[in-house]
Amino acid sequence: MKIMAGARKNVPARISPELPADMAARNARVLKILLGMLALLVAVTALSVLLLN
């Protein structure tokens, strides 16, 4: 973490605005994956409930 903080300080000002955007893109990708897993879980649960009943 300390190395990353140091690297961030040494990055020129013109590159700095791209870091939050990259972080947002990464978060969006992770969120999409989690939502996909949740949807899959719900679908499997619904299917198993229908089959068992």
PQR file with spaces between the fields and no chain letter, atoms N, CA, C, O and H, PARSE charges and radii, in Angstrom:
ATOM       1  N    MET     1       0.828   -1.207    0.000 -0.4000 1.5000
ATOM       2  CA   MET     1       0.000    0.000    0.000 -0.0000 2.0000
ATOM       3  C    MET     1       0.864    1.259    0.000  0.5500 1.7000
ATOM       4  O    MET     1       0.557    2.229   -0.693 -0.5500 1.4000
ATOM       5  N    LYS     2       1.950    1.239    0.783 -0.4000 1.5000
ATOM       6  CA   LYS     2       2.840    2.405    0.828 -0.0000 2.0000
ATOM       7  C    LYS     2       3.485    2.648   -0.533  0.5500 1.7000
ATOM       8  O    LYS     2       3.648    3.794   -0.951 -0.5500 1.4000
ATOM       9  H    LYS     2       2.200    0.451    1.346  0.4000 1.0000
ATOM      10  N    ILE     3       3.850    1.574   -1.219 -0.4000 1.5000
ATOM      11  CA   ILE     3       4.472    1.699   -2.537 -0.0000 2.0000
ATOM      12  C    ILE     3       3.485    2.336   -3.511  0.5500 1.7000
ATOM      13  O    ILE     3       3.855    3.214   -4.291 -0.5500 1.4000
ATOM      14  H    ILE     3       3.718    0.643   -0.879  0.4000 1.0000
ATOM      15  N    MET     4       2.212    1.885   -3.464 -0.4000 1.5000
ATOM      16  CA   MET     4       1.182    2.433   -4.353 -0.0000 2.0000
ATOM      17  C    MET     4       0.982    3.924   -4.084  0.5500 1.7000
ATOM      18  O    MET     4       0.851    4.714   -5.018 -0.5500 1.4000
ATOM      19  H    MET     4       1.911    1.171   -2.831  0.4000 1.0000
ATOM      20  N    ALA     5       0.959    4.305   -2.808 -0.4000 1.5000
ATOM      21  CA   ALA     5       0.771    5.706   -2.434 -0.0000 2.0000
ATOM      22  C    ALA     5       1.934    6.543   -2.977  0.5500 1.7000
ATOM      23  O    ALA     5       1.720    7.638   -3.498 -0.5500 1.4000
ATOM      24  H    ALA     5       1.065    3.662   -2.048  0.4000 1.0000
ATOM      25  N    GLY     6       3.141    6.037   -2.859 -0.4000 1.5000
ATOM      26  CA   GLY     6       4.318    6.733   -3.365 -0.0000 2.0000
ATOM      27  C    GLY     6       4.260    6.871   -4.870  0.5500 1.7000
ATOM      28  O    GLY     6       4.587    7.928   -5.411 -0.5500 1.4000
ATOM      29  H    GLY     6       3.315    5.148   -2.437  0.4000 1.0000
ATOM      30  N    ALA     7       3.847    5.811   -5.554 -0.4000 1.5000
ATOM      31  CA   ALA     7       3.748    5.833   -7.009 -0.0000 2.0000
ATOM      32  C    ALA     7       2.709    6.862   -7.447  0.5500 1.7000
ATOM      33  O    ALA     7       2.891    7.562   -8.443 -0.5500 1.4000
ATOM      34  H    ALA     7       3.582    4.953   -5.115  0.4000 1.0000
ATOM      35  N    ARG     8       1.625    6.942   -6.691 -0.4000 1.5000
ATOM      36  CA   ARG     8       0.557    7.873   -7.038 -0.0000 2.0000
ATOM      37  C    ARG     8       1.044    9.319   -6.920  0.5500 1.7000
ATOM      38  O    ARG     8       0.669   10.174   -7.723 -0.5500 1.4000
ATOM      39  H    ARG     8       1.477    6.374   -5.881  0.4000 1.0000
ATOM      40  N    LYS     9       1.874    9.584   -5.923 -0.4000 1.5000
ATOM      41  CA   LYS     9       2.412   10.939   -5.744 -0.0000 2.0000
ATOM      42  C    LYS     9       3.355   11.307   -6.898  0.5500 1.7000
ATOM      43  O    LYS     9       3.404   12.459   -7.327 -0.5500 1.4000
ATOM      44  H    LYS     9       2.178    8.890   -5.270  0.4000 1.0000
ATOM      45  N    ASN    10       4.098   10.317   -7.390 -0.4000 1.5000
ATOM      46  CA   ASN    10       5.067   10.579   -8.452 -0.0000 2.0000
ATOM      47  C    ASN    10       4.435   10.686   -9.833  0.5500 1.7000
ATOM      48  O    ASN    10       5.079   11.150  -10.775 -0.5500 1.4000
ATOM      49  H    ASN    10       4.059    9.380   -7.041  0.4000 1.0000
ATOM      50  N    VAL    11       3.163   10.254   -9.964 -0.4000 1.5000
ATOM      51  CA   VAL    11       2.484   10.322  -11.260 -0.0000 2.0000
ATOM      52  C    VAL    11       2.228   11.780  -11.634  0.5500 1.7000
ATOM      53  O    VAL    11       1.776   12.554  -10.790 -0.5500 1.4000
ATOM      54  H    VAL    11       2.640    9.877   -9.200  0.4000 1.0000
ATOM      55  N    PRO    12       2.507   12.175  -12.881 -0.5600 1.5000
ATOM      56  CA   PRO    12       2.237   13.550  -13.325  0.2800 2.0000
ATOM      57  C    PRO    12       0.757   13.898  -13.215  0.5500 1.7000
ATOM      58  O    PRO    12      -0.096   13.011  -13.220 -0.5500 1.4000
ATOM      59  N    ALA    13       0.457   15.191  -13.114 -0.4000 1.5000
ATOM      60  CA   ALA    13      -0.917   15.663  -12.916 -0.0000 2.0000
ATOM      61  C    ALA    13      -1.844   15.248  -14.059  0.5500 1.7000
ATOM      62  O    ALA    13      -3.029   15.001  -13.831 -0.5500 1.4000
ATOM      63  H    ALA    13       1.151   15.911  -13.110  0.4000 1.0000
ATOM      64  N    ARG    14      -1.321   15.168  -15.282 -0.4000 1.5000
ATOM      65  CA   ARG    14      -2.180   14.868  -16.440 -0.0000 2.0000
ATOM      66  C    ARG    14      -2.728   13.440  -16.398  0.5500 1.7000
ATOM      67  O    ARG    14      -3.778   13.167  -16.979 -0.5500 1.4000
ATOM      68  H    ARG    14      -0.359   15.369  -15.467  0.4000 1.0000
ATOM      69  N    ILE    15      -2.023   12.517  -15.710 -0.4000 1.5000
ATOM      70  CA   ILE    15      -2.485   11.124  -15.649 -0.0000 2.0000
ATOM      71  C    ILE    15      -3.448   10.909  -14.476  0.5500 1.7000
ATOM      72  O    ILE    15      -4.264    9.987  -14.499 -0.5500 1.4000
ATOM      73  H    ILE    15      -1.170   12.738  -15.238  0.4000 1.0000
ATOM      74  N    SER    16      -3.349   11.757  -13.461 -0.4000 1.5000
ATOM      75  CA   SER    16      -4.171   11.609  -12.259 -0.0000 2.0000
ATOM      76  C    SER    16      -5.679   11.479  -12.509  0.5500 1.7000
ATOM      77  O    SER    16      -6.309   10.612  -11.903 -0.5500 1.4000
ATOM      78  H    SER    16      -2.686   12.506  -13.442  0.4000 1.0000
ATOM      79  N    PRO    17      -6.285   12.307  -13.379 -0.5600 1.5000
ATOM      80  CA   PRO    17      -7.732   12.180  -13.605  0.2800 2.0000
ATOM      81  C    PRO    17      -8.167   10.806  -14.132  0.5500 1.7000
ATOM      82  O    PRO    17      -9.322   10.418  -13.956 -0.5500 1.4000
ATOM      83  N    GLU    18      -7.265   10.079  -14.766 -0.4000 1.5000
ATOM      84  CA   GLU    18      -7.622    8.770  -15.314 -0.0000 2.0000
ATOM      85  C    GLU    18      -7.757    7.693  -14.232  0.5500 1.7000
ATOM      86  O    GLU    18      -8.448    6.694  -14.432 -0.5500 1.4000
ATOM      87  H    GLU    18      -6.327   10.395  -14.909  0.4000 1.0000
ATOM      88  N    LEU    19      -7.103    7.894  -13.096 -0.4000 1.5000
ATOM      89  CA   LEU    19      -7.143    6.879  -12.044 -0.0000 2.0000
ATOM      90  C    LEU    19      -8.541    6.657  -11.464  0.5500 1.7000
ATOM      91  O    LEU    19      -8.974    5.508  -11.366 -0.5500 1.4000
ATOM      92  H    LEU    19      -6.542    8.706  -12.933  0.4000 1.0000
ATOM      93  N    PRO    20      -9.268    7.719  -11.073 -0.5600 1.5000
ATOM      94  CA   PRO    20     -10.622    7.498  -10.557  0.2800 2.0000
ATOM      95  C    PRO    20     -11.543    6.865  -11.595  0.5500 1.7000
ATOM      96  O    PRO    20     -12.373    6.023  -11.251 -0.5500 1.4000
ATOM      97  N    ALA    21     -11.408    7.258  -12.858 -0.4000 1.5000
ATOM      98  CA   ALA    21     -12.231    6.695  -13.931 -0.0000 2.0000
ATOM      99  C    ALA    21     -11.956    5.197  -14.070  0.5500 1.7000
ATOM     100  O    ALA    21     -12.883    4.405  -14.240 -0.5500 1.4000
ATOM     101  H    ALA    21     -10.734    7.942  -13.137  0.4000 1.0000
ATOM     102  N    ASP    22     -10.682    4.814  -13.999 -0.4000 1.5000
ATOM     103  CA   ASP    22     -10.289    3.418  -14.083 -0.0000 2.0000
ATOM     104  C    ASP    22     -10.876    2.636  -12.910  0.5500 1.7000
ATOM     105  O    ASP    22     -11.354    1.514  -13.075 -0.5500 1.4000
ATOM     106  H    ASP    22      -9.929    5.457  -13.861  0.4000 1.0000
ATOM     107  N    MET    23     -10.834    3.241  -11.725 -0.4000 1.5000
ATOM     108  CA   MET    23     -11.373    2.622  -10.518 -0.0000 2.0000
ATOM     109  C    MET    23     -12.877    2.423  -10.656  0.5500 1.7000
ATOM     110  O    MET    23     -13.407    1.376  -10.284 -0.5500 1.4000
ATOM     111  H    MET    23     -10.445    4.153  -11.590  0.4000 1.0000
ATOM     112  N    ALA    24     -13.563    3.428  -11.190 -0.4000 1.5000
ATOM     113  CA   ALA    24     -15.013    3.348  -11.399 -0.0000 2.0000
ATOM     114  C    ALA    24     -15.348    2.226  -12.387  0.5500 1.7000
ATOM     115  O    ALA    24     -16.305    1.478  -12.190 -0.5500 1.4000
ATOM     116  H    ALA    24     -13.133    4.279  -11.493  0.4000 1.0000
ATOM     117  N    ALA    25     -14.549    2.121  -13.448 -0.4000 1.5000
ATOM     118  CA   ALA    25     -14.770    1.081  -14.451 -0.0000 2.0000
ATOM     119  C    ALA    25     -14.590   -0.300  -13.826  0.5500 1.7000
ATOM     120  O    ALA    25     -15.358   -1.223  -14.095 -0.5500 1.4000
ATOM     121  H    ALA    25     -13.772    2.729  -13.608  0.4000 1.0000
ATOM     122  N    ARG    26     -13.560   -0.423  -12.989 -0.4000 1.5000
ATOM     123  CA   ARG    26     -13.295   -1.702  -12.313 -0.0000 2.0000
ATOM     124  C    ARG    26     -14.451   -2.055  -11.380  0.5500 1.7000
ATOM     125  O    ARG    26     -14.905   -3.199  -11.343 -0.5500 1.4000
ATOM     126  H    ARG    26     -12.936    0.327  -12.771  0.4000 1.0000
ATOM     127  N    ASN    27     -14.927   -1.049  -10.620 -0.4000 1.5000
ATOM     128  CA   ASN    27     -16.041   -1.272   -9.701 -0.0000 2.0000
ATOM     129  C    ASN    27     -17.298   -1.679  -10.461  0.5500 1.7000
ATOM     130  O    ASN    27     -18.032   -2.562  -10.018 -0.5500 1.4000
ATOM     131  H    ASN    27     -14.559   -0.119  -10.651  0.4000 1.0000
ATOM     132  N    ALA    28     -17.551   -1.040  -11.602 -0.4000 1.5000
ATOM     133  CA   ALA    28     -18.723   -1.350  -12.417 -0.0000 2.0000
ATOM     134  C    ALA    28     -18.643   -2.799  -12.910  0.5500 1.7000
ATOM     135  O    ALA    28     -19.644   -3.517  -12.924 -0.5500 1.4000
ATOM     136  H    ALA    28     -16.955   -0.323  -11.961  0.4000 1.0000
ATOM     137  N    ARG    29     -17.438   -3.217  -13.315 -0.4000 1.5000
ATOM     138  CA   ARG    29     -17.242   -4.585  -13.815 -0.0000 2.0000
ATOM     139  C    ARG    29     -17.514   -5.593  -12.691  0.5500 1.7000
ATOM     140  O    ARG    29     -18.200   -6.594  -12.898 -0.5500 1.4000
ATOM     141  H    ARG    29     -16.626   -2.634  -13.304  0.4000 1.0000
ATOM     142  N    VAL    30     -16.969   -5.317  -11.503 -0.4000 1.5000
ATOM     143  CA   VAL    30     -17.170   -6.207  -10.349 -0.0000 2.0000
ATOM     144  C    VAL    30     -18.640   -6.273   -9.977  0.5500 1.7000
ATOM     145  O    VAL    30     -19.165   -7.345   -9.676 -0.5500 1.4000
ATOM     146  H    VAL    30     -16.412   -4.504  -11.335  0.4000 1.0000
ATOM     147  N    LEU    31     -19.309   -5.111   -9.999 -0.4000 1.5000
ATOM     148  CA   LEU    31     -20.727   -5.044   -9.665 -0.0000 2.0000
ATOM     149  C    LEU    31     -21.556   -5.863  -10.650  0.5500 1.7000
ATOM     150  O    LEU    31     -22.502   -6.553  -10.270 -0.5500 1.4000
ATOM     151  H    LEU    31     -18.882   -4.240  -10.243  0.4000 1.0000
ATOM     152  N    LYS    32     -21.176   -5.767  -11.940 -0.4000 1.5000
ATOM     153  CA   LYS    32     -21.889   -6.511  -12.980 -0.0000 2.0000
ATOM     154  C    LYS    32     -21.742   -8.020  -12.753  0.5500 1.7000
ATOM     155  O    LYS    32     -22.705   -8.773  -12.902 -0.5500 1.4000
ATOM     156  H    LYS    32     -20.408   -5.206  -12.249  0.4000 1.0000
ATOM     157  N    ILE    33     -20.534   -8.451  -12.394 -0.4000 1.5000
ATOM     158  CA   ILE    33     -20.269   -9.871  -12.129 -0.0000 2.0000
ATOM     159  C    ILE    33     -21.088  -10.345  -10.932  0.5500 1.7000
ATOM     160  O    ILE    33     -21.695  -11.415  -10.965 -0.5500 1.4000
ATOM     161  H    ILE    33     -19.752   -7.839  -12.274  0.4000 1.0000
ATOM     162  N    LEU    34     -21.095   -9.525   -9.865 -0.4000 1.5000
ATOM     163  CA   LEU    34     -21.852   -9.882   -8.655 -0.0000 2.0000
ATOM     164  C    LEU    34     -23.347   -9.963   -8.952  0.5500 1.7000
ATOM     165  O    LEU    34     -24.028  -10.871   -8.476 -0.5500 1.4000
ATOM     166  H    LEU    34     -20.601   -8.656   -9.838  0.4000 1.0000
ATOM     167  N    LEU    35     -23.858   -9.017   -9.737 -0.4000 1.5000
ATOM     168  CA   LEU    35     -25.278   -9.029  -10.095 -0.0000 2.0000
ATOM     169  C    LEU    35     -25.605  -10.261  -10.934  0.5500 1.7000
ATOM     170  O    LEU    35     -26.669  -10.862  -10.779 -0.5500 1.4000
ATOM     171  H    LEU    35     -23.305   -8.279  -10.124  0.4000 1.0000
ATOM     172  N    GLY    36     -24.689  -10.633  -11.818 -0.4000 1.5000
ATOM     173  CA   GLY    36     -24.873  -11.837  -12.632 -0.0000 2.0000
ATOM     174  C    GLY    36     -24.942  -13.085  -11.769  0.5500 1.7000
ATOM     175  O    GLY    36     -25.784  -13.956  -11.985 -0.5500 1.4000
ATOM     176  H    GLY    36     -23.825  -10.145  -11.943  0.4000 1.0000
ATOM     177  N    MET    37     -24.043  -13.167  -10.782 -0.4000 1.5000
ATOM     178  CA   MET    37     -24.037  -14.309   -9.856 -0.0000 2.0000
ATOM     179  C    MET    37     -25.334  -14.362   -9.055  0.5500 1.7000
ATOM     180  O    MET    37     -25.903  -15.433   -8.846 -0.5500 1.4000
ATOM     181  H    MET    37     -23.359  -12.459  -10.607  0.4000 1.0000
ATOM     182  N    LEU    38     -25.797  -13.187   -8.610 -0.4000 1.5000
ATOM     183  CA   LEU    38     -27.028  -13.106   -7.836 -0.0000 2.0000
ATOM     184  C    LEU    38     -28.222  -13.555   -8.670  0.5500 1.7000
ATOM     185  O    LEU    38     -29.085  -14.290   -8.190 -0.5500 1.4000
ATOM     186  H    LEU    38     -25.335  -12.317   -8.780  0.4000 1.0000
ATOM     187  N    ALA    39     -28.264  -13.105   -9.926 -0.4000 1.5000
ATOM     188  CA   ALA    39     -29.348  -13.487  -10.833 -0.0000 2.0000
ATOM     189  C    ALA    39     -29.333  -15.001  -11.063  0.5500 1.7000
ATOM     190  O    ALA    39     -30.385  -15.639  -11.086 -0.5500 1.4000
ATOM     191  H    ALA    39     -27.563  -12.508  -10.316  0.4000 1.0000
ATOM     192  N    LEU    40     -28.150  -15.563  -11.232 -0.4000 1.5000
ATOM     193  CA   LEU    40     -27.995  -17.002  -11.435 -0.0000 2.0000
ATOM     194  C    LEU    40     -28.495  -17.772  -10.212  0.5500 1.7000
ATOM     195  O    LEU    40     -29.199  -18.775  -10.334 -0.5500 1.4000
ATOM     196  H    LEU    40     -27.295  -15.044  -11.213  0.4000 1.0000
ATOM     197  N    LEU    41     -28.113  -17.275   -9.022 -0.4000 1.5000
ATOM     198  CA   LEU    41     -28.532  -17.904   -7.771 -0.0000 2.0000
ATOM     199  C    LEU    41     -30.047  -17.881   -7.638  0.5500 1.7000
ATOM     200  O    LEU    41     -30.657  -18.882   -7.263 -0.5500 1.4000
ATOM     201  H    LEU    41     -27.541  -16.461   -8.923  0.4000 1.0000
ATOM     202  N    VAL    42     -30.655  -16.740   -7.946 -0.4000 1.5000
ATOM     203  CA   VAL    42     -32.116  -16.605   -7.878 -0.0000 2.0000
ATOM     204  C    VAL    42     -32.786  -17.551   -8.866  0.5500 1.7000
ATOM     205  O    VAL    42     -33.786  -18.189   -8.539 -0.5500 1.4000
ATOM     206  H    VAL    42     -30.160  -15.926   -8.251  0.4000 1.0000
ATOM     207  N    ALA    43     -32.237  -17.642  -10.073 -0.4000 1.5000
ATOM     208  CA   ALA    43     -32.803  -18.518  -11.098 -0.0000 2.0000
ATOM     209  C    ALA    43     -32.728  -19.980  -10.667  0.5500 1.7000
ATOM     210  O    ALA    43     -33.696  -20.726  -10.816 -0.5500 1.4000
ATOM     211  H    ALA    43     -31.424  -17.124  -10.339  0.4000 1.0000
ATOM     212  N    VAL    44     -31.590  -20.382  -10.139 -0.4000 1.5000
ATOM     213  CA   VAL    44     -31.402  -21.771   -9.678 -0.0000 2.0000
ATOM     214  C    VAL    44     -32.344  -22.074   -8.528  0.5500 1.7000
ATOM     215  O    VAL    44     -32.948  -23.146   -8.484 -0.5500 1.4000
ATOM     216  H    VAL    44     -30.804  -19.776  -10.018  0.4000 1.0000
ATOM     217  N    THR    45     -32.476  -21.134   -7.590 -0.4000 1.5000
ATOM     218  CA   THR    45     -33.365  -21.317   -6.442 -0.0000 2.0000
ATOM     219  C    THR    45     -34.815  -21.463   -6.907  0.5500 1.7000
ATOM     220  O    THR    45     -35.527  -22.366   -6.465 -0.5500 1.4000
ATOM     221  H    THR    45     -31.986  -20.263   -7.625  0.4000 1.0000
ATOM     222  N    ALA    46     -35.248  -20.569   -7.803 -0.4000 1.5000
ATOM     223  CA   ALA    46     -36.622  -20.625   -8.320 -0.0000 2.0000
ATOM     224  C    ALA    46     -36.875  -21.951   -9.035  0.5500 1.7000
ATOM     225  O    ALA    46     -37.926  -22.568   -8.862 -0.5500 1.4000
ATOM     226  H    ALA    46     -34.670  -19.836   -8.162  0.4000 1.0000
ATOM     227  N    LEU    47     -35.907  -22.382   -9.836 -0.4000 1.5000
ATOM     228  CA   LEU    47     -36.036  -23.628  -10.590 -0.0000 2.0000
ATOM     229  C    LEU    47     -36.147  -24.825   -9.645  0.5500 1.7000
ATOM     230  O    LEU    47     -36.983  -25.705   -9.846 -0.5500 1.4000
ATOM     231  H    LEU    47     -35.052  -21.881   -9.977  0.4000 1.0000
ATOM     232  N    SER    48     -35.294  -24.851   -8.606 -0.4000 1.5000
ATOM     233  CA   SER    48     -35.314  -25.962   -7.649 -0.0000 2.0000
ATOM     234  C    SER    48     -36.625  -25.986   -6.873  0.5500 1.7000
ATOM     235  O    SER    48     -37.159  -27.059   -6.593 -0.5500 1.4000
ATOM     236  H    SER    48     -34.615  -24.136   -8.443  0.4000 1.0000
ATOM     237  N    VAL    49     -37.150  -24.805   -6.522 -0.4000 1.5000
ATOM     238  CA   VAL    49     -38.434  -24.720   -5.798 -0.0000 2.0000
ATOM     239  C    VAL    49     -39.557  -25.263   -6.679  0.5500 1.7000
ATOM     240  O    VAL    49     -40.412  -26.016   -6.214 -0.5500 1.4000
ATOM     241  H    VAL    49     -36.716  -23.933   -6.749  0.4000 1.0000
ATOM     242  N    LEU    50     -39.547  -24.870   -7.970 -0.4000 1.5000
ATOM     243  CA   LEU    50     -40.577  -25.353   -8.893 -0.0000 2.0000
ATOM     244  C    LEU    50     -40.500  -26.872   -9.072  0.5500 1.7000
ATOM     245  O    LEU    50     -41.524  -27.555   -9.099 -0.5500 1.4000
ATOM     246  H    LEU    50     -38.852  -24.258   -8.348  0.4000 1.0000
ATOM     247  N    LEU    51     -39.272  -27.390   -9.193 -0.4000 1.5000
ATOM     248  CA   LEU    51     -39.096  -28.827   -9.403 -0.0000 2.0000
ATOM     249  C    LEU    51     -39.471  -29.639   -8.160  0.5500 1.7000
ATOM     250  O    LEU    51     -40.065  -30.711   -8.268 -0.5500 1.4000
ATOM     251  H    LEU    51     -38.441  -26.835   -9.170  0.4000 1.0000
ATOM     252  N    LEU    52     -39.120  -29.119   -6.984 -0.4000 1.5000
ATOM     253  CA   LEU    52     -39.406  -29.839   -5.743 -0.0000 2.0000
ATOM     254  C    LEU    52     -40.899  -29.818   -5.404  0.5500 1.7000
ATOM     255  O    LEU    52     -41.422  -30.765   -4.816 -0.5500 1.4000
ATOM     256  H    LEU    52     -38.637  -28.248   -6.896  0.4000 1.0000
ATOM     257  N    ASN    53     -41.571  -28.745   -5.773 -0.4000 1.5000
ATOM     258  CA   ASN    53     -43.010  -28.670   -5.510 -0.0000 2.0000
ATOM     259  C    ASN    53     -43.756  -29.352   -6.658  0.5500 1.7000
ATOM     260  O    ASN    53     -44.986  -29.408   -6.648 -0.5500 1.4000
ATOM     261  H    ASN    53     -41.146  -27.976   -6.250  0.4000 1.0000
